[in-house]
Amino acid sequence: MNTFDFFNDNFGKLFSQQGNDPYENTANALSSTHARPEGKDTRIMSGWAIVRKGQAVMQYELAAEGIKYDTRSRFEAIDEALENWDEQPILFMTFTNKPLPIANLFLTIDLRAVRICEPSGVSTFDYTKEPTETSPQFYRTLYKQRMKNAS
């Protein structure tokens, strides 16, 4: 299964109409407006999402059934998902005012190459090792959060 099929099968189809083209479906889900609980349609503009096979969790609340909503920080949620790694593909996404381009979507299938998909790019790091000064800022912050939680 490719990343776009995984995205649409486990996340995109929950809030965006699906056609026959997985690339177009993914682009539409990430850049189109969606219904919110208060009734106003908007693009996903902040927060994070973690997508596993058959399970989607996100921070930014949409009026979509089948998604679990969670108010924790991106670092708390992603760290918990990595600490409870079940060796199954997982998709980590963060959102800002800028849309998340489909070119920045990558599955994580190994803790030695965790991929955090962000509008500005993709942070890749080895979760099994301590970060270094050349590690992505996302991982250095995540590691600090993990050490704080461990104490």
Secondary structure, DSSP 8 states (H G I E B T S, - for coil): --HHHHHHHHTGGGTS---S-HHHHHHHHHHS-B--TTS--B---SEEEEEETTEEEESS--S-TTEEE--S-HHHHHHHHHHT--SS-EEEEEE-SS---GGG---B--GGGEEEEETTEEEEE-TTS---TTS-HHHHHHHHHHHHHH-
